[in-house]
Every structure is written in C-alpha cells, then in structure tokens.
Amino acid sequence: MGGGTSIREAVGGPVADMCRHRSIAHGEQLARHARQRPDLPALSFGDRTLTYAELDRRVNRLARTLSAMGAGAGDRVAVLMHNRLEVVESYFAVMRLGAIAVPVNFRMVAPEVRYILSDSGAKVLIVDGESTDLVRQCLAGDGDEQATDPVAVLVVEGDPSAVGPVAVAYEEALDPDESPVGVPVGDHDPAFIMYTSGTTGRPKGAVLTHLNLAMNSFNCLIVQGVADDSEVWYSGLPLFHIGGLNGILIYLTVGGHSIITPSGDFNAAEAVAAMGRERVTACYFVPTQWKEICGLPGIGDRNLALRRISWGASAAPPSVLEAMAKAFPGVPNFNMFGQTEMSSVTCVLRGEDAIRKMGSVGRPVPNLEVRLVGRDGTEVGPGEVGEIVYRGPTVMRGYWNNPEATREAFQGGWFHSGDLCTVDEDGFYRVVDRAKDMIISGGENIYCAEVEAVIDAHSKVSEVAVVGAWHPKWVETPVAFVVPADPADPPTEQEIIAHCRERLASYKKPTRVIVARSVPRTATGKIQKFLLRERLSTGQD
C-alpha cells in the first residue's frame, strides 16, 4: 500500500471502519464496556454513580459540545477541577475527539495556571465553580502579567458570569445527541499533556499518547493480578495527577468500579470507613497517608475486602512499611514507582517481596528496557550508583513546546529519569536519590535519601527533608529541615547531629538542623526541595 494509498482506498470502507474498533485507546475501551456491561457501575462520587452505559453517553454528548466549540484532533482542552465525575467525563470526551487533555492543578495560583494555558495553547477550558475566580484572573491578566488568550470555558456547577462572556454552563451546554462521534483516533496520537509537578521549578508538559497510557494500564494489570469487573478501586490521589488518572484507567480496562474521592484534607478514618462500605478491593495512598491509616485504633481488625494495597509518589520510611505489613497482614503490598514522563509506572515491588526487599522499588514492569548509567553514559555494574534510563512503549513522546528539554532527556536514545539508583544481584532497584538532589561535599557524594532515612528514625522527628547548602570549606554540606513529632518538645540540632554521627560517616551528617512546622509538598506528597533551597539562599532560616 505505497504511494500514499489509504487503508480505505486499498481494502475498502468496511475494513477501514474496523480500524477504530481495533484500537486499544481507553476511549474505545469505554465504548466496548458500554456495549458489553452497560449496567455495571463505572464511577461513583458521593451519592452519584454512573454505569458504563451512562458514562459513555455523557462522554459522547460532551465530545459533541467540545467539537461545536472548535476543539478537534490535536487541539488542547484544559481541565481545572477538583475531584468529581465530570473530570473523568472530560478526559474521555477529549480523547474521543482525538484532542489532547491538559489537566491543571487547582491548587495553583493565577500566574502558574496562566503559564500552562499559554504554553499548551488550550482552546477550551473546563472548570468547576470552586475555581471560577482563579480562571477569571487568568483570562483578565493581573498587573504586569499578560492576559491569557481568550478560550471557550465550560463551568461545572458554578456561575459562568463569574468567568466572563466566554463561559457557559457545562450541563446546559451538553449536546442532546448521545450517539458515538465516530472520530478515528490513532493509538500513537497524543492523548494528554501532563505538566510535571514542579519539584525542581517551572513545570514541563510531558506528551503522553493513547498507546503510552494503555500499555501502562496493561503493565499494572499484569504485575498486580487485576483480573475482572468485580474490582473496586479507591485512591487518595487528585485526578489532575498521573497517578490519579491511571488508577481510573487501569480499573476501567477490566470493567471495574472506581470510587472518586473528594479533594481536600485527607481524613484517614473516613477513608477506611468508605473502603469498608464500598467493599473496596484495591487502594493507593502516598506514604504520609498510609502512616495515618496505620495509626488508626484497631485498623488490623477491620472487615475490609482488600485484595491489594499500593503506594508511591515519594519514598516510604521503613517504619511506614512495617506498619502497613502489621495492619494488613496477608494483603499484597505494592510499591508503584515511576514518573509522569513514563506514563507512569516503571518498577513494581510485588507483595511477596515487600518485606524481603524492603526499601527497594522492585523490578521493571513488562515491556520496558532499563539500564543504570554513569555521568559519561556508560552502564554501571551491580551495587554501583547510576542514573536509571528507560526505553519502551510507555516512554512519552517528548516535552510540549520544549525541544531543548526533550533532547536533553533522550540522550543516547534512552529516556533519562533523573533518579539515581543501584541494582542488586536479584535485579531489584533501589533509589538512592534524585540526581539534582545529590550533594557533593569535599568531593564525596552524599545522597539525601540516606541521611533522611537516618533522621526519620529519631523518636522526636515526624518528617525530614535534607538539601545541600553552600559551605566555605566543603563547597556544599547537608542541611536538615525537621518537623518535630511533638512541637512542644522539638529535637535540638545537637541531638540530630549526634544521632547521625552514630549511624553515618561523619561527612554525611548535617551541618545545620532547622526545626520547621512543615515541609513544602506538591499535591501528591512530593517534597519541593527547590523551595527549601530558596529559603536558605534568601536567608529566611
């Protein structure tokens, strides 16, 4: 079929029409479930539940609305909402059109949101009533800030006039036609631009394809043994985050039921009560949330239906892993390790290895090649520290609008993660630190994660973050930000340094300890160390 001949021209219309139904894209998977299991629950939020047929029809209606607003194949549609059913509806409607969804963190301030809307070139924005004031600021501009180019705005459960004349009410705007839109969407077409969480500064937009996301779902299904439509999923992650999105996609792949949790302050008791009430079979929380859950009185005696539990987003101290094993004996515990640019899971520590290989992030998922390389790009051996690099079908296409960052990330034909790791003789990887967080003090490498693990074990410490700071003799030395377990009895600098001196080589101990109320984190629990470095450089501490 050379010479630019299309499939339709070469083999006829009926075969060409089959191409869409061969797709592994999640938009087509939803349509299949709507035909095969129309009455099973797909999504729940609060007292609302949508079956697969209901969700599919609402997605078709919204896709037609977005099309009428000018969004088509390759156009970007930004979604700025707290967790709710309409977030998932929006994502699937955008995918159905062959457009590109751009999730936006609702916790951002106007200049940050304005940057993402401008960088992505979003043609339509879908927003909830709680965020209309933020959007109005973005569209109007503020002082010296340039206003975002006008976009069409759909407002969910809010007043469109609070945004401006470009806004209309979401529910009223839904097209009455529930029939499929019939837009051909290629598996290799972009599906999402996921902006990185900004732990090191201004976010970059990772372009993920339909194939990327589908392969990530399949990989997770395989390694966790997720099998059928009896599954009920519960996550403590926001839906603008790759982990929150993927939880829905993974369990939708098998026709399971996903419970969407409200955004806002996490309440461990309420989460466990909901998991019992809904007979949840699988859940995901970040380590700080698991710490609260495991601390609930009588947690091990609850009548839960859990088949597996999982965690990720940041490192879990050994004390948290031990608490999880004690609270949920016999329930497989999975560490899901990865990053946005990898769609996202790259390594999994399976339940049977959770205790034996505690502290490891596990082995690579199927369909992925993994290496550890030194600064010169050559592969390092077992036990040596190197940057973990990847190849495979879950690797992003690149960074949106940022060819320089894309070239840097794909040196040598592999995606460079920025994570420094070691691998043992059994093929289990262990994260030592982020490459950008490693401290070089007097020519010696110091890994912040190692120092943090030691300080976290101190009885007076609740949380800790270690960063490098300039030193007149050693160039750089560790500084520890410590959140006390009891604010009325915080640890002294001398106590922490003495504790480290007994457990670490002398050059690794912090030269300064700062007691803080909290450490800055992203919405998914990752510590924003660049903000701590800024505090040190500006003399705020």
N, C-alpha and C positions, 0 to 999 in steps of 0.2 A: 504493500500500500504506500508506494513512494509518490513523489511529485505533489505532496500536499493533499492527497485524496483523504477525505474524512471517512470515519467509520460508517456514517450513514450512507455516503455515496458508494462505498465499497461493498458493504454487505446488506444494506437496506435498512429502512426505518425501524422495524420491529427489534432487530438486534441492537441498534443504537439505543433504542429506548430501554433495553435491558441494562445498559451500562450503569445507569443511575442506581438500579436495584442490586448491582453487584458491589456497590460502594460499602466500605467499612466505616465511613464517616458517621459520627454519632447522630447527626440529623436524620440519616436514613435508618439507623438502628431504632430510633424512637418511632418512626413510621411503622417499622416491622412489628414492634411490640404493640402498637395501637391496633394493628390488624389481628395479631395472634393472641393477645391477652388484654383486650380492651378494658375489662372491668377491674383489673388488679390495680392497687394503689401505686402510684409512681412517686408522688411528692406530698409531704404534709408540712404545714407550718401553722402553729397554733391550733385553732379549731377547723382549719381548712385542709381538705385533702383533694388532690386531683388524681383521677385514674389515668392510665396511659392514653385512653381514647380522648379524655377531656384535655389533657395536656397537649396532645398532638393537634387537636382542633384549635386551641388557643394559639399555639405556635404558628399555625397556618394563617390565622386571622392577623396576628401581629406582623408576620412576614409581608403580607399584602399591604398593610399600613405603611411599613417602612419603605416598601417599594414605591408607593404613591408619594412618599416624602422625598424621593430621589435617591434612596440607597439601593445600590445594585452590586454586582460582582466586583470585589476588590475595594469597595468603599468601606470606610471605617465608621462604626457605630459605638459610641462610648456609653458605658453603663455605670452610673454612680448611684448606688443604692445600698441601704442596709440589707441584711439578710431577709429574704422574703421569696415567695413563689415567683414573683414577676422577674426576679434576677435570672432564674433558670429559663423562664419563658423567653426572655430577651436574648439570652445566649443562643438558644436553639433557633429562634426566628432569624437571627443574623446568619447563623450557619446555613440555614435553609436557602437563603438568598445568594450564597456564595460571597457575602460581605465578610468583614473582619470585625470581631468584637474586641472592644478595648475596655476591660474592667478598670475602674478607678476607685482608689481607696477613699472612702467617705470621711476618713479622719484627717485628710489633707486640708491645708488652708488654700485660699484662693490662688496665690501665685503658683503653688505646686500643681493644682488642678489645671490652671490656665496653661502651664507648660505642657502637660500631657495632651490636652485638647489641641493645642497648637502643633506640637510635634507629630501627633498622629494624623492631623488633618481630619478630625471626625466631622462627618456630615450631619449626623443625628446624635442627640444625647438623650438617654432615658434616665430619669432621675426620680427619687421619691420625695414626698412632701417635706421630710425632715431636712433635705439638702437644698431646697429651692433658694434660700438666701445665699448660700455658697455659690450656686450656679449664677445667680443674678450678678454677684460681684465679678465672677469670671467673665461674663458676657459684656459687662459695662466697663471693665477696666478700673483701676484704682490708682489715683495719683499719677506717678510716672510710669506705671505698668501699662503696657499696650493691651487694649481690649482684644479678646478672642474674636476671630471672625464669626459672624452670625451663623448659628446652626439651628436646625429644627429641634425642638425639645418636646418630649413626651413626659408628662408628670403623673406619677402614680400616687393616688390618694393624697393629693395636695392641690393648692390653688395655682393654676397656670399663670394667672396675672402676677403672681409674686416673682415670676421669672421675667416676663415681658411678652411682647406681641408674638414672638416666635414659638411660644409654648402652647400646647393643647393637652387636654386631659387624656390620659392613657386609655382608660376603659371606654370612654366615649368615642375615641378615635379608632378602636379595633374594627377592622373590616368585617362585615357580616358574613362574608364568604369563607366557609371553613374548609373548602376543598384544597388539595395539595397544590403548591405553587408550581411544581414541575420544573424548577431551575436545575440544570445539570451542574453538580459541584464535584470537582476532581479531588481525589484523596490527597494529592500533593498541593492543593491550593491552601493559602493561608487561612486559618480559622480564627486565631487570636493574636493580638499584640499584648503580651503580659509585661508590664513595666516592673523591673526589679525593685526590691523592697527598699533600696536606698540605704543599706548599711554602710556604704562607703562614699555616699554623696549623691549627686543627681542621678535619677533612675534612667535606665536604658530599656528600650522596648524590645523584648525577645519575640520574634515572629515564629509562632507555632502553627504547623499545618494540621489538617484533619488526620493525616496518617500518623503524625507525631503523637497526637492525643489518643488515637485508637490503639497504637502499639503500646503506649504506656498503660492503658487500661488492660490489655491482654497480658502484659508482663505481670501486673499486680494480681490479676485473677489467678494466674498460674502459680506464683510463689506463695500466695496466701490461701489457695484452695477454695476460692469463692466459686460456687457451683451453680446455683439455681435461683429461681424467683421467690424463694422463701426468705431470702436475706433482707434484713432491716438495718439500714446504715444511719449512724449518728455521729456528727462531727462538731467539734468546738471551734472550727476554723471559719473565718469570713469567706464569703463566696467570691470576693474580688481577688483572693489569693489562689495560686495554682493548686495548692493542696485542697482547699475547699472546693474548687471546681472539679478536680479529679475525683474526689470522693463521690460526687454525684455521677460523674461519667462512668466510673468503674462499676458501680452497682446498677446503673441503668443498663449497662451492657448485658447483664443476665436477667433483666426484668425485675430487679429488686425494688424495695421501697426505701426512699431516703427521707429522713426526718431533718428538716432545716431548722436550725436553732437561731433564736433571736440574737442580734448584735448587741453588744454592751457588756457590762460587767459580768464575768463568769461566776456562777454560783455552783459549787461542787455538789451540794445536797440536791439542788433542783435538777442537775444533770443526771445524777444517779437515779432519782425518782422517775424521771422521764424515760430513762433506759429500761427500767423495770416495767413501767406502764405500757410501753410500746413493744416490749419483747425484742429489744434491740439485739442483733446478732454480732455486730461489729461496730467499733467506735475508734476515734482518733482524737488525741489531745496532745498539746505540747507539754514538755516536762513540768513546767510550773503548774499546769492544771492537774496533771497526774499527782503531783505532790499533795495538792489539796484534796483530791478524791481519796487517795490512800490514807489520808489523815482523818477521814470521817469515822465516827464511832461505829463499830460493828460492820464495817464495809465488807469483810470477808463472809458475813452471814447473810448477805442479801440474796434474794432469789432472782438472779439475773439469767438471761438466755444467751449470754455472750459465747460466741464461737472463736473469737479472736479479738485482741486489743492491739493498738498500734500507737506509735508516737514518732515525732520527728521535729523538724524546723530548727532545733538547737540541741546542743549536747545535753544528755541527761546525766546528772551525777550518779555515781554508784548507789548512793543512799536511796535515790528515787527508784532505780531499777530493782533494788532489793525490796522496797516497799510494795512495788507492783507485783512481784513474784509472791509475796506473802499475802497480799489482799486478794489476788485472783489465782490461786493455785490450780494448775491443770489447764488454764486458759492460755493458748499460744500467744506470745507477746512478740510483736514485730516492730523493729526499728526501720522506718521508711526513710532512707537517706537519698538526697538528690538536690536538685536546684531547678529554678524556673526554666533556664535555658535547655534543660534536658527533659522537659515535659511531664514529670519532674523526677521520678524515682530512678536511681541508678544502682543502688545496692540495697539489699534487704538482709537483716539479721533475723532469720527464721526463729519461730518459737522454741524449737528443740535446742537451739544454740544460744538462747538468750542468757542463760546462766554461765555455761561453759566458756562463752566468748564475750562475756560482759565487757562493755567499753568499745567493742568493735561495731562497725556499721554493716558488717556482713559481707556477703559475696555479691558480685554483679548479677543483675537480673538477666533473663534470657535476651537474645538478640542484641547484645551490647558488647563491644570490644573495649577493654580497659587496660591502660598502662600507667606506670609511675615513671616520671621523667625528672631529670635534674635541670638546673638552670640552662645547660647547654643543649637540652632536648634529647639527651641520650637516656636510655632506660636504666633505672637503678634496680638493684637486687633486693631480695627479701630482707627485711629488717632495716633497710635504708629509707631515709625520708625523701620523697619526691612529690611533685605535683601530679594529681590524678587527672588523666586526659581520656577522652571518650570518642568512639565512633559507633554509629548505628542509626536505626530509623527513628529514634526519639530525639536526636540532636536537632535543635532549632535551625531554621533557615538562615538566621543572622539577626543582627540588631537593626531595627527600623530606623531608616534615615541616618545611619551611623556606620558608613563603610570602614572608617578607620578602626573603630572598636571591633567590628566584625573580623577584619584582617588580623588584628592582634589576638583575638580569641581563637582563631583557626590556624595558628601557626603549625606548619608541618602536616596539615591535613587532619589534625585532631582538634577537638574542642577542649580548650584549656579551662579547667574548672576554677582554678584559684585555691583549691583545697590541697593542703599538704598532708600526705598520708604515708603509712607504712603498710606492708602486706606480710602476713606470716606464712609459714610453710604449708598451711592448710588453705591458703587463698582468701583469708579473711582480712578485710581492710580496716584500718584504724585511722581516724582523723587526728592529726597532730595539731593542726592549726590552719587558719586561713593564711595564704601567702602574704597578704597585705598586713596581717596582724603579727607576724613573726618579728621578734625583737632581736637585733644583732648588737650585743653588748660586749665591747672589748674583743671583737672577732668571734665570739661564741654565739651560736643560735639559741634563743630562748623561745619556747613555744608557750604562748599564753594559756592554752587549754590545760597544760600540765600544771602550771602554777595555780590556776583557778581550781583544779580538782583538789589540790592540797589544801588551799584556804577554805574551800567549801566544807571540808571535813571538820573544821573548827566548830566547837559547840556554840560559840557566840555569833556565828555567821549564818545569815539566811540566804543571801545572794552575793555574788562577787563578779567583778569584771576587771581584767588586767589589760593595760595598754602600755605602750612604750612612751617614754618621755626623754627629752634631751638631757644629757649629763656631761659636765665639763671634762671628766676624765675618761669615761667609758663610752661616750657618744650617745648611748641610749641605755636606759635601765627600766625595769618594770615598776609601774605604779598600780596599786590595787585600790579599786573603789569597792567598799564593803558595805552591804546593807545588814545591820545588826538583827539578830533573831529577837532580841529584846531592846527596843530603843532606849529604855531606861538604864540598860547596862551594856553599852556597846563595847566591843573589844578595843584595846589600845593598840597603837602602832607597834609598840614593843612586843605585845602578846602575839600579834600576827607574824612579825618578823622572826621571833623566837620559834614559833610553830613551824615556819617554813625552813628555818636553818636546820632543824632536826630531820627534815624529810626531803630536802632538796640540796643540790650543790650550792655553795654559797653565792655564786654569781647569778643564780636564778631567783634568789629571794627578792621581794620588792624593796626598793629603797625609800618608798613612801607609801603610807596607807591612809586613804581618805574615807571617813565614815560618811555615808550618804543615805538619804531617805529611800532612794530607789535608783535603779539604773535605767537609762532610756532604752526602750524597746520598740520594735515595729509592731504592727497589729498582730503578727503571728508569733511574737515572743523572741525574735532575734534581737540581740543587744546591738545598739547602734554605737559602735566604738568610736566612729569618727566624731560624734558629739562629745564623747569623753575627752578625746584628744583636743578638741576645740576649747573645752573648759580649761584644760591645763595650759594651752598656748596663750589664752587670753587672761590668765591669772584669776579665774573665777574660783579656784580652790587653793 
